[in-house]
């Protein structure tokens, strides 16, 4: 299509670049394409595992976030090797670190600051959690219904047990004790979340809730096995 200014421009030319359009990978977008995707309210699915596996390159997710483009995580199992969102979180983190050290950027992104920039910086834990939850929901135009614990949304949740079943979650035997300050408790929970993201797996998922209904997890399967049924 000689009249299209870019690859993304081909989609736009045929009315396919719009809200709800999800573009996978986005490893080689030009600046003009990023701005076009933002203008059309389309989004990008970051498939880091697939990109690494196929040696496609590294998507500049920080650049997309700074441009205001919607971004979530995807597995692309035709090119990747895992359907686990935890694997995608880990590889998205590694991808951002690759961009950081190859660009020579020193500081990691800090979400606490008033003016946050993510381009060529290591993605913080809070940003990785966002990409795996509300970011993905926004791509599918479902962010008003799922993706966070905001009042009125469906209760889709994982109850995570950070200790007892997965030896890889080092140092996870500590408990938050009554009397600790809010800052200490917040720091403890942040560290536990990071341990689960990078050292945990399905053995640490005690319960899975979808729209408020208990549908899976370690306790679910254990209860079902004890009763000899498929239901707890």
C-alpha positions as CSV (number, residue, x, y, z in Angstrom):
1,X,0.0,0.0,0.0
2,X,2.2,2.8,-1.3
3,X,-0.1,5.5,0.1
4,X,0.2,4.3,3.7
5,X,2.9,6.1,5.6
6,X,3.8,3.2,7.8
7,X,2.8,-0.3,8.9
8,X,0.4,1.0,11.5
9,X,-0.8,3.4,8.8
10,X,-2.1,0.5,6.7
11,X,-4.4,-0.5,9.6
12,X,-5.5,3.1,9.9
13,X,-6.1,3.4,6.2
14,X,-8.7,0.7,6.4
15,X,-10.3,1.9,9.7
16,X,-8.8,-0.9,11.8
17,X,-6.8,1.3,14.1
18,X,-9.3,2.4,16.7
19,X,-10.3,2.0,20.4
20,X,-10.3,-1.7,21.1
21,X,-7.6,-2.5,18.6
22,X,-4.8,-4.5,20.2
23,X,-1.4,-4.5,18.4
24,X,0.9,-7.2,19.6
25,X,4.7,-6.9,20.0
26,X,5.2,-3.3,18.7
27,X,9.0,-3.8,18.7
28,X,9.8,-1.6,15.7
29,X,7.3,1.3,15.8
30,X,8.4,4.7,14.6
31,X,7.7,7.8,16.7
32,X,4.9,8.7,14.2
33,X,3.3,5.3,14.6
34,X,3.4,5.6,18.4
35,X,1.6,9.0,18.1
36,X,-0.9,7.6,15.6
37,X,-1.7,4.7,17.9
38,X,-2.2,7.1,20.8
39,X,-4.4,9.3,18.7
40,X,-6.6,6.4,17.6
41,X,-6.9,5.2,21.3
42,X,-5.6,1.8,20.3
43,X,-3.3,-0.3,22.5
44,X,-0.3,-2.5,22.6
45,X,0.1,-6.0,24.0
46,X,3.7,-6.4,25.2
47,X,4.7,-10.1,24.5
48,X,8.2,-10.1,26.0
49,X,8.6,-13.9,26.2
50,X,7.8,-14.3,22.5
51,X,10.1,-11.4,21.5
52,X,13.0,-12.9,23.4
53,X,12.3,-16.4,22.2
54,X,12.1,-15.3,18.5
55,X,14.9,-12.8,18.9
56,X,12.5,-10.1,17.5
57,X,13.8,-7.3,19.6
58,X,12.7,-5.4,22.7
59,X,9.6,-3.3,22.7
60,X,10.2,0.1,24.3
61,X,7.3,-0.1,26.7
62,X,8.5,2.8,28.8
63,X,8.4,5.0,25.7
64,X,4.8,3.9,25.0
65,X,3.8,4.7,28.6
66,X,5.4,8.1,28.4
67,X,3.4,8.8,25.2
68,X,0.2,7.8,26.9
69,X,-0.4,4.7,24.9
70,X,-2.4,1.9,26.5
71,X,-0.2,-1.1,27.3
72,X,-0.8,-4.6,28.7
73,X,0.9,-8.0,28.8
74,X,0.4,-10.8,26.4
75,X,1.8,-14.4,26.0
76,X,1.7,-15.0,22.2
77,X,2.2,-18.8,22.8
78,X,2.7,-19.3,19.1
79,X,6.0,-17.6,19.5
80,X,6.6,-17.8,23.2
81,X,6.7,-20.8,25.5
82,X,4.5,-20.0,28.5
83,X,0.9,-19.0,29.2
84,X,1.8,-17.7,32.7
85,X,1.3,-14.0,33.4
86,X,4.0,-14.3,36.0
87,X,6.4,-15.3,33.3
88,X,5.4,-12.3,31.3
89,X,5.9,-10.0,34.3
90,X,9.4,-11.4,34.8
91,X,10.3,-11.0,31.1
92,X,8.8,-7.6,30.8
93,X,11.0,-6.6,33.7
94,X,14.0,-8.1,32.0
95,X,13.1,-6.3,28.8
96,X,13.1,-3.0,30.5
97,X,16.4,-3.7,32.1
98,X,17.9,-4.6,28.7
99,X,16.7,-1.2,27.3
100,X,18.1,0.5,30.4
101,X,21.7,-0.8,30.2
102,X,21.9,-0.7,26.4
103,X,20.8,3.0,26.4
104,X,23.2,3.9,29.2
105,X,20.4,5.2,31.4
106,X,21.3,5.1,35.1
107,X,18.2,5.7,37.1
108,X,15.2,3.4,37.3
109,X,11.7,4.9,36.9
110,X,10.2,6.1,40.2
111,X,6.4,6.0,40.4
112,X,6.4,8.1,43.6
113,X,7.6,11.2,41.8
114,X,5.3,13.8,40.4
115,X,6.9,13.8,37.0
116,X,7.6,10.1,36.1
117,X,9.3,9.1,32.9
118,X,9.7,5.4,31.9
119,X,11.6,5.6,28.7
120,X,14.7,3.3,28.8
121,X,14.3,2.7,32.5
122,X,13.7,-0.4,34.6
123,X,10.0,-0.7,35.2
124,X,9.0,-0.5,38.9
125,X,7.0,-3.3,40.6
126,X,3.9,-1.1,40.7
127,X,4.1,-0.6,36.9
128,X,4.6,-4.3,36.2
129,X,1.5,-5.1,38.4
130,X,-0.5,-2.5,36.4
131,X,0.5,-3.9,33.1
132,X,-0.6,-7.4,34.2
133,X,-4.0,-6.2,35.5
134,X,-5.6,-2.9,34.7
135,X,-3.3,-2.3,31.7
136,X,-4.6,-5.5,30.1
137,X,-8.2,-4.6,31.0
138,X,-7.9,-1.2,29.4
139,X,-6.7,-2.8,26.1
140,X,-9.9,-4.8,25.9
141,X,-12.0,-1.8,27.0
142,X,-13.0,-3.7,30.1
143,X,-11.3,-1.4,32.6
144,X,-14.6,-0.2,34.0
145,X,-15.5,-3.8,34.9
146,X,-12.3,-5.6,35.8
147,X,-8.6,-4.9,36.4
148,X,-8.6,-3.4,39.9
149,X,-10.5,-3.6,43.2
150,X,-12.4,-0.4,42.7
151,X,-16.0,-0.4,44.0
152,X,-18.5,-1.7,41.5
153,X,-16.1,-3.9,39.5
154,X,-16.2,-7.7,39.3
155,X,-14.2,-9.4,42.1
156,X,-11.5,-11.1,40.0
157,X,-8.7,-11.9,42.4
158,X,-5.9,-14.2,43.5
159,X,-5.4,-15.0,47.1
160,X,-1.6,-15.5,47.4
161,X,0.1,-17.4,50.2
162,X,3.8,-16.3,50.1
163,X,5.0,-19.1,52.4
164,X,4.8,-22.8,53.0
165,X,4.7,-24.4,49.6
166,X,7.3,-22.9,47.3
167,X,10.8,-22.9,48.7
168,X,11.8,-20.4,46.0
169,X,10.1,-17.6,47.8
170,X,13.0,-17.0,50.1
171,X,12.5,-15.1,53.3
172,X,8.8,-15.3,53.1
173,X,8.2,-16.8,56.5
174,X,8.1,-13.4,58.2
175,X,4.7,-12.0,59.4
176,X,3.5,-8.5,59.7
177,X,3.2,-7.9,63.4
178,X,0.6,-5.8,65.1
179,X,1.9,-2.4,66.1
180,X,4.1,-1.9,63.1
181,X,3.8,1.4,61.4
182,X,1.8,1.8,58.2
183,X,5.0,2.5,56.3
184,X,6.6,-0.7,57.6
185,X,3.5,-2.8,56.7
186,X,3.4,-1.2,53.2
187,X,7.1,-2.0,52.7
188,X,6.6,-5.6,53.8
189,X,3.6,-6.1,51.5
190,X,5.6,-4.5,48.6
191,X,8.4,-7.0,49.2
192,X,6.1,-9.9,49.4
193,X,4.5,-8.9,46.1
194,X,7.9,-8.7,44.5
195,X,8.8,-12.1,45.8
196,X,5.7,-13.6,44.4
197,X,6.2,-12.0,41.0
198,X,9.8,-13.2,40.7
199,X,10.0,-16.4,42.9
200,X,6.4,-17.7,43.2
201,X,4.3,-19.9,41.0
202,X,0.9,-21.5,41.0
203,X,1.7,-23.4,44.3
204,X,1.5,-20.0,46.0
205,X,-2.0,-19.3,44.7
206,X,-4.3,-20.4,47.4
207,X,-7.6,-19.3,45.8
208,X,-8.7,-18.0,42.4
209,X,-11.9,-15.8,42.2
210,X,-13.7,-14.9,39.0
211,X,-16.6,-12.5,39.3
212,X,-16.7,-13.3,43.0
213,X,-16.9,-17.1,42.6
214,X,-14.2,-19.3,44.0
215,X,-13.1,-21.4,40.9
216,X,-9.6,-22.6,41.6
217,X,-6.3,-22.5,43.5
218,X,-4.4,-24.8,45.9
219,X,-7.2,-24.8,48.6
220,X,-9.8,-25.5,45.9
221,X,-8.1,-28.5,44.5
222,X,-7.1,-29.8,47.9
223,X,-10.7,-29.5,49.2
224,X,-12.1,-31.2,46.1
225,X,-9.5,-34.1,46.4
226,X,-10.4,-34.6,50.0
227,X,-14.1,-34.9,49.2
228,X,-13.5,-36.9,46.1
229,X,-15.4,-34.4,43.9
230,X,-14.6,-31.8,41.3
231,X,-16.2,-29.1,43.6
232,X,-15.2,-28.0,47.1
